[in-house]
Amino acid sequence: MKKTLNIIGLVLASHTAFAQELNINAPANDHGPTAQIVERGQDFAVYEGTKLVRSGDGAVDAQTSRFTLVENGLHYLKDGEWKVSEDLART
C-alpha cells in the first residue's frame, strides 16, 4: 500500500511539474510555453503545450507536453458543448 501511494505521489508531482512548466494561467503577452485545452469531458480536461528546445548540436525541435486534469464536475454539457463549471454559493 505504501509503495502504491509513493508511486501515485510521484505521478502527481510529475504532472504538477508539467503544469507549472506549461503555465496554464500565463497571460497572453507571456512568451513562455503555454498549455491549451485540447479535449474536455464532464470530469476532465486534457492540456497540451509545445515549446522549442535546442539540442546539443544546435538543432531546434518542438517538444510537446500533455497532462490531464481530473476533477469531479469540472464541466457541464450545454447545447452539445462542454462548459466550465463554476462554484456558486446561494444564500
N, C-alpha and C positions, 0 to 999 in steps of 0.2 A: 504494500500500500504506500509506504513512504517513498519507494522508488518511483511509483506512478506519479505521485504528487510532485516530485522533483522534476520529472520529465515534463509534466504539464506546466510547471513554473518556468522551465527553460523555453518551452514553445511560446508561452505568453510573453516572456521577456524579449524573444526574438521578434515577435510581431509588433511589440511596442517600439522596438528599435527601428523597424521598417517604417512604422507610422511617424516616428519623430524624424527620421531621415527624409521621408517624402513630404512632411509638413502639410497635413491635410487642412490646416487652417491658415496657410500662407496668404498674405494679401496679394492682390493681382499684380502689383509692381515689384514683387519679390522675384528675383531671377533664379532662385534656388529651385530644386526639384519639387514639384507639387503632385499630389495624387488626385485623381478624379474617380468618381463612382462609375464603374463600368457595368455593374449588374446589381439589381435590388430584389428583395423579397420581403415578406412580412417581418421576418426576424433577422435579416442580414443585409449587409451592403459590402460589395467587393470593390476595393480601391486598387487602382493601378497607377503607377507613375514611371516615367522614363527619365534617366539622366545620362549625360555624356561622360564617358570615362576614358582617360588617356592611359594606354598601356605603356610598358617599359620601352617598347620600340618606337613610341611616338604616335602610333595609330589611335584613332578615336573610335570608340564603339558605343552603341546605345545599350544601356543596362536597364532592364525593366524589373521592377519590384511589384509584388502584388500581395495583398493581405485581405482577410475577411473579418469584418466587424460583426459580431453576433450579439444581439440584444433582443429581449422579448418586446414585441410591439414596436419595433423600430420604424416600420412603415405601415400605412393603411392603403387599401385599394379604393380608388375613386375614379370613375369614368374610364376604367381599364388601365390606369397608371398608378404606380406606387408613389405615394406622397409621404413626406417625412412627418412622423407623429410628433405632437407637442405635448408636454406635460402641462395640463391645465388643472388648477385647483379652484373649485367653485365653493362659495360660502352661502 
